[in-house]
Structure formats: C-alpha cells, structure tokens
Amino acid sequence: QVQLVESGGGLVQPGGSLRLSCAVSGSILRFNTMGWYRQAPGKQRELVAIINSRGDTNYADPVKGRATISRDNAKNTMYVQMNSLKPEDTAVYYCNARVGVFENYWGQGTQVTVSS
C-alpha cells in the first residue's frame, strides 16, 4: 500500500521560509502528478502546487513567486520550498500523488503556522 509521509512543518515568523518534504513508500516514477494542498481552519482544501512526471509545474496564485515544488525520483520524495511566508499561509499541508484517475493518495498532513 502506498504511504505518503509529510514532514518539515512548524512555527515560522512572517517572512520566513520552510521546506516541506513528502516521502513516499515505493517509487514515485509511477505517479503522473504529485502535488501539495493545504487546508486552513474553516476553509476547503486548496491547491498549492503540482508537478508532473516530466517536471512541469503549476502554482496557485496565492503562492506564485514564493513557492517552488520539486521531486527527487531517486529519493522517492517530493518537496515544496515556501518563502516569504505570510500569516494567511497558516494551514495543514498535505501531499498528494495520483496515477490516472483511479489511484489517488494523500498524506496525513503537516501543520504550518506563520505567526510572530
């Protein structure tokens, strides 16, 4: 069974940076698309960034220019580097991996809190 485990969350001051990691059991080469999503209290889960098997990336408008998604196929790990963090970036961040439309996997989430 595929497992995704996020790490790297925590408390950071406004303007700070974090790198979140998503370690996957097994090869990530099988996944067409991997991505990061987030869910703030009282809000729906929303896309942060996605990356496909070719390395093409796409970012949600709120994080464009501040986030960089990447994947290391050799380490079976996906990352997102978040810079210039704002209080509105506070959320639980989830990683996601998909194969076509029938296989869709989620991690358990990691809390990111941006506060002074």
ZITAPE-V728710 format. One record per residue. N is the residue number from 1. NEAR is the number of other C-alpha atoms within 8 Angstrom. Layout:
n=<N:N>
near=<NEAR:NEAR>
//
This chain:
n=<1:2:3:4:5:6:7:8:9:10:11:12:13:14:15:16:17:18:19:20:21:22:23:24:25:26:27:28:29:30:31:32:33:34:35:36:37:38:39:40:41:42:43:44:45:46:47:48:49:50:51:52:53:54:55:56:57:58:59:60:61:62:63:64:65:66:67:68:69:70:71:72:73:74:75:76:77:78:79:80:81:82:83:84:85:86:87:88:89:90:91:92:93:94:95:96:97:98:99:100:101:102:103:104:105:106:107:108:109:110:111:112:113:114:115:116>
near=<2:7:9:14:12:14:8:9:11:8:8:13:9:11:8:9:10:10:10:12:12:13:11:12:8:6:8:9:7:6:11:11:11:13:12:13:13:12:11:10:5:4:6:6:8:7:11:11:13:13:15:11:9:5:8:7:9:7:11:9:5:4:9:8:5:9:12:8:12:9:10:8:9:5:6:13:13:12:11:12:11:12:10:9:14:9:9:5:9:11:11:11:12:13:15:13:12:13:11:6:6:6:7:9:10:10:12:8:10:12:10:13:12:14:8:5>
//
